[in-house]
Amino acid sequence: MPHTESLQDAVSDFCQSQHFLLLDTQLKQNAEGLLAHWAQAVGGDPTTLKVKEALLGVAHLDLPLDQRQRFPELLTAFVEYLPSTGRFPSSASWATVIDGCEEGYLAAFRNDGSVRGTTIRKPVAPVGRNEPCPCGSGKKFKKCCGKG
C-alpha cells in the first residue's frame, strides 16, 4: 500500500481517535480537511523537506486565519499520534521539523490574513562593460544599465 493512502487513512483514524477528541474545539474545525491536504502534499515519500513545504502550503488555503495559524498545533498533535499506529516510524522526526518551522510559518502571515511569498532571485551571469546590455536595448552595458 502506498504511503499516501496510509497517511490519508491515518488522518481519518486520527480524527476518530481519543487523541482528537481531547483537542480544543476550535482546533478541530476543518481539521480533517487540513490534515488531508497536508498529507496529500507530503506525497508518497514523506521527507523532512516535503513535511516543511506541505506545512507552508496550508498557509495559502482559503480558510479563516485563526485555523491556518493554529495548523502547526493540529499537525503536531497528529504527528504525535502517528507512532501509535505503527505505520510511520520516521514520523518522530517530523515533529522536530514542524517545531522548527512554526515560528517562520506564523511570521509569514500579514495582518490582513494574506501570506508573504518567497522572493526568488534568478542568478545572472556578470556582464562586462563592453558587452551588449542584458535588457535588450542593443546598447553596450556601460552606456545603458551599467551607467552610474
N, C-alpha and C positions, 0 to 999 in steps of 0.2 A: 504494500500500500504506500503511495507517495506521501512524503512528509506534509504537503499542503492539506491533503484530505485529513490526515491525522491531526494536524494543527487546527483545522476547521472543526473537527469532531471535538477536540479538547476545548474549544471556545464554547460549543454547545453544552458540553459536560460541566464546564466551569459555571456557566450561567444558571445551571440547575443544582449546583452544589451548595453545601453548607457554608463554604468559604464566601460565596457570592451573597448569600442571604445575610451575612454579617456585615456587609459593606454599607456605607452611608447611602440612603435612599437616592440622593441627588447623583451620586456616582453611578448608580445602576441605570439611570436614564440613557437610552441608546447604547448601553454597554455592549450588547451582543453584536450590534452593527459595527460599532467602532472596533471591537476586537477582531471581528471577521474581516474588516477592511485591512487592518494591520496584518493579520495572518496571511491574507492573500498577497499583500505587498511583500511580505517576507519571502514567499515563494517556497519552492521545494527543497532548497538547501539553505536553511537559516544560518547565516554567518553573522558575526557581530556588526559588520558594516550594513548588512541588509536590515538587521534589527533597528539600527540607528536611523537609516533612511526611511524605513516604514513608519517609525515613530514621528519623524518630521513631516511625513506625508499626511498624517492625521490632522495636523495643524491647519491644512488648507481645506478641509471638508466644510460644507455648508451646514454647520450646526451651531447652537448657541456657544458663545465664547467661554462660559464657565465650564461647559462639558469638555471642550477642546483643551482648556487649560488644565483640567484635572485628569486628563487621559493618562499621564505618566503614573499617577497614583493607581488608577484602574489596571494599567498594564503591569505594574509591579505586583499587584495582588494576583493577577493571572499567572505571571511567571513564577511566583512563589507557590502557586497551586500545581503547576506542571510536574514537578518531581514526584508528586503523589500518584500521578498517572503511570509513571514508569516508561513513558513513550519518548521523552526528550531529555536524555542525560546531560546534554550541553546547556540546558535552559538555566542552570545556576549561574553561568557566566553572563547571560542576558541581563540579569538583574543589575549587575555591575555596570553594564553598558547603559542601561536605562537611567540609572542613578547618575552616571557621569554626563549624560545628555540633558538631564532635566532642566538645569539652570539655563543652558543655551536655548532649549525649546521654549521655555517661558519668556525669555528675553526677546524672542522673535516676534512676539505679539505686539502690535501697536495699540494705542489707547482705543482706537475705533474698532478693534477686533480683527483687522486685517493682519496679514503676516508679512514680515520683511522677507525679501528674496535674497538669494545668494548672488553676489557680484561675480560674474565670470569674465575674466580677462583673457583675451586672445593673445597668445605670445606672438610678438612681432620681431622679426629679424632686424638688427640695426641697419640703418640706411646711411650710406656715405653721402657727404655733402654734394658731390657732383653727380650722383645717381638721380634717375627720374623720381619725382615725388610720389609716394605711395597713394596719395589722394586721387591721382588720376588726372591732374591738371595738365600734364605734359611738360611742366617746368622742372628745372633742376630743384632738388630738395632745398638747397641753400637759398634759392630765390622764392620759394613758396612757403611750405610749412616749417622749414628749418630756420626761418628768419628769427632773429632775437638774440 
